[in-house]
Amino acid sequence: MPRATTTNPFHALRFEDDLPALHEVERRLKTFLRGLRRQRQAAQTGDDEGARDKMDQFFDYLNEAERRKIRRRAHRYVQRLDALSGLSHLSEENRAKLTPIRGGLPVSRITTEHEADEIATALHAEMPWMAPATEAVWHGLRASTREGLPGVRFAPLILNGPPGIGKSFWARRLAHHLEVPATNIDATGKPASFALTGSQRGWGSAHAGKLVNTVLNNRHGGPLVIIDEIEKADEVHSNKGTRHTLTDALLPLLERMTAATWECPFFQVKMDMSWVNWVMTANSRQGLPEPFQSRCVVLDLPDLTTGQLRDFAINEAARRGLWLNPLGTLLRNALPGSRRVVRSASARAAQPRLVL
């Protein structure tokens, strides 16, 4: 059964279809002028129907000066409405790109605490060593239900732990169980801050970021954003000496109040990103600024044991319907924390077998 959703307004824009056309405004002004003339004449002639009939043709006629005046006023009115739409600074192409958000966007919600319990149980069964992360999300889901929120919210997470224990995989499984779109950003990429939020028009490589593109492409206002190796993000400096870092770009997005009116650097329109949830991974706290950590729940996760790795591999093999023999061979020689060995084993298990 699909997850329940609520429509979030998401923006305060007015699209072209919501604005009156110039010719329609002109028509309305002409109709108003003719009606006004008739009212004035009726006040002067009283109930003399004969006199009013003789004047109808005169009322319907508008001279060239009157038509020009109406055209100017209609044009000025439409221009002001266009400026109030919040889209007047955009080209036709970029306006078209924003049409998916017209009328608002759905956000997934949890209707009962029992539903939250089921999600946490499923996550814990798949990856029990990620219990601290699962518990943090579980509390957030239950709180969203108790407070009657229209969408799902939990505190931004930083999963700090050894490489290969499944932090990113756990986040993707979380998105699967929440039934929300997910996007993944590698913080070691250059420049990661622009990859996430986009860059302003005027830059040679101006573009919308992954965050906005995920919302537009999936037509969903509450995706899950996964950022890998957040502590390794580099600084970027513009020609004018302006400093850009991924953690600085994230600060307004991690605060619910400022995220609700976040402005996209590329489209330069405000969007409600307060229903976006965040999972970030790290191998160390070193390199993470204190203001950034203060906005998140930082969880220090232990390494995997061989037994946990074996159980995970068996469960994954069963879920994917894979042949278990290659998994058993590789896992006997696996070191603790080597969850990535399951990928190799899964690839071998998925290969066709020769039957003699």
Residue pairs with C-beta under 8 A, 6 or more apart in sequence:
2 179
3 108
3 109
3 110
3 178
3 179
3 180
4 108
4 109
4 110
4 111
5 106
5 107
5 108
5 109
6 106
6 107
6 109
6 150
6 151
7 103
7 104
7 105
7 106
7 107
8 104
8 105
8 106
8 107
8 150
8 151
8 221
8 222
8 272
8 275
9 104
9 272
10 101
10 104
10 105
10 221
10 271
10 272
11 86
11 101
11 104
11 269
11 270
11 271
11 272
12 86
12 270
13 85
13 86
13 87
13 98
13 101
13 102
13 269
14 81
14 84
14 85
14 86
14 87
15 85
15 87
15 95
15 98
15 99
15 102
16 85
16 87
16 95
17 102
18 85
19 78
19 81
19 82
19 85
20 28
20 78
20 81
21 78
22 74
22 75
22 78
25 74
25 77
25 78
26 70
26 71
26 74
29 70
29 73
29 74
30 62
30 70
33 62
33 66
33 70
34 59
34 60
34 62
37 59
38 52
38 55
38 56
38 59
41 51
41 52
41 55
41 59
42 52
45 51
45 52
62 70
82 88
86 269
86 270
87 95
87 98
87 269
89 268
90 98
90 267
90 268
90 269
94 267
97 208
97 216
97 267
98 216
98 267
98 269
100 215
100 216
100 217
100 219
101 215
101 216
101 219
101 271
104 221
105 215
105 219
105 220
105 221
106 219
106 220
106 221
107 150
107 151
107 152
107 220
107 221
107 222
107 275
108 151
108 152
108 178
108 179
108 180
108 220
108 222
109 144
109 149
109 150
109 151
109 152
110 116
110 119
110 141
110 144
110 145
110 152
111 145
112 145
113 142
113 145
113 146
115 141
115 145
116 138
116 141
116 142
116 144
116 145
117 138
117 142
119 137
119 138
119 141
119 177
119 178
120 134
120 135
120 137
120 138
120 141
122 177
123 130
123 134
123 137
123 170
123 173
123 174
123 177
124 130
124 131
124 134
125 315
126 173
126 312
126 315
127 134
127 166
127 169
127 170
127 173
127 312
128 308
128 311
129 165
129 166
129 301
129 302
129 304
129 305
129 308
130 159
130 165
130 166
130 167
130 170
130 301
132 299
132 301
133 157
133 159
133 167
133 170
133 279
133 299
133 301
134 170
136 154
136 155
136 157
136 297
136 299
137 154
137 157
137 174
139 154
140 152
140 153
140 154
140 155
141 152
141 154
143 153
143 154
144 151
144 152
144 153
144 154
151 221
151 222
151 275
152 178
152 180
152 222
152 275
152 277
153 256
153 275
153 277
154 277
155 296
155 297
156 254
156 277
156 278
156 279
156 280
156 295
156 296
156 297
157 278
157 279
157 280
157 296
157 297
157 299
158 230
158 280
158 281
158 282
158 288
158 293
158 296
158 297
158 298
158 299
159 167
159 170
159 171
159 279
159 280
159 281
159 282
159 299
159 301
160 281
160 282
160 283
160 284
160 285
160 298
160 299
160 300
160 301
161 167
161 281
161 282
161 283
161 299
161 300
161 301
161 302
161 303
162 283
162 301
162 303
162 304
162 337
163 283
163 337
164 304
164 337
164 338
164 339
164 340
165 301
165 303
165 304
165 337
165 339
166 304
166 312
166 339
167 281
167 301
168 184
168 226
168 228
168 281
169 339
171 182
171 224
171 226
171 279
171 281
172 182
172 184
172 226
174 224
174 279
175 181
175 182
175 223
175 224
175 226
178 224
180 220
180 222
180 223
180 224
180 277
181 214
181 217
181 218
181 220
181 223
181 224
182 214
182 223
182 224
182 225
182 226
183 210
183 211
183 213
183 214
183 223
183 224
183 225
183 226
184 226
184 227
184 228
185 192
185 195
185 196
185 210
185 225
185 226
185 227
185 228
186 192
186 228
186 229
187 227
187 228
187 229
187 230
187 231
187 232
187 233
187 246
188 228
188 229
188 232
188 233
188 234
189 195
190 234
190 236
191 234
191 236
191 244
192 227
192 233
192 234
192 246
193 233
193 236
193 244
193 245
193 246
193 248
193 249
194 205
194 207
194 209
194 236
194 244
195 209
195 210
196 209
196 210
196 211
196 225
196 227
196 246
196 249
196 250
197 209
197 211
197 212
197 249
197 253
197 264
197 265
198 206
198 207
198 208
198 209
198 211
198 212
198 264
198 265
198 266
199 205
199 206
199 207
199 209
199 265
199 266
200 206
200 265
200 266
200 268
201 266
201 268
206 266
207 266
208 216
208 264
208 266
208 267
209 264
209 265
209 266
210 225
211 223
211 225
211 253
211 273
211 276
212 264
212 266
212 267
212 271
214 220
214 223
214 225
215 221
215 223
215 271
215 273
221 272
221 275
221 276
222 275
222 276
222 277
223 276
223 277
224 276
224 277
224 278
224 279
225 276
225 277
225 278
225 279
226 279
226 280
226 281
227 246
227 250
227 278
227 279
227 280
227 281
228 280
228 281
229 281
229 282
229 283
230 246
230 247
230 280
230 281
230 282
230 288
231 282
231 283
231 284
231 285
231 286
231 287
231 288
232 287
233 245
233 246
233 247
234 245
235 243
235 244
235 245
236 243
236 244
236 245
237 243
237 244
238 244
247 288
247 289
247 292
250 278
250 292
251 291
251 292
251 295
252 258
252 259
252 262
253 259
253 262
253 273
253 276
253 278
254 278
254 292
254 295
254 296
255 295
256 274
257 274
259 272
259 273
259 274
259 276
260 272
260 273
260 274
261 270
261 272
262 270
262 271
262 272
262 273
263 269
263 270
263 271
264 270
264 271
278 296
280 296
282 288
285 293
285 298
288 298
303 336
303 337
304 312
304 336
304 337
304 338
304 339
305 336
306 331
306 334
306 335
306 336
309 331
309 334
309 336
309 337
309 338
309 339
309 341
309 342
310 331
312 339
312 342
313 327
313 331
313 342
313 345
314 324
314 327
316 322
316 342
316 346
317 323
317 324
317 327
317 346
317 349
320 346
320 350
322 346
322 349
322 350
323 349
323 350
323 353
324 349
325 349
326 345
326 348
326 349
327 342
327 345
327 346
327 349
329 345
330 341
330 344
330 345
330 348
331 341
331 345
334 341
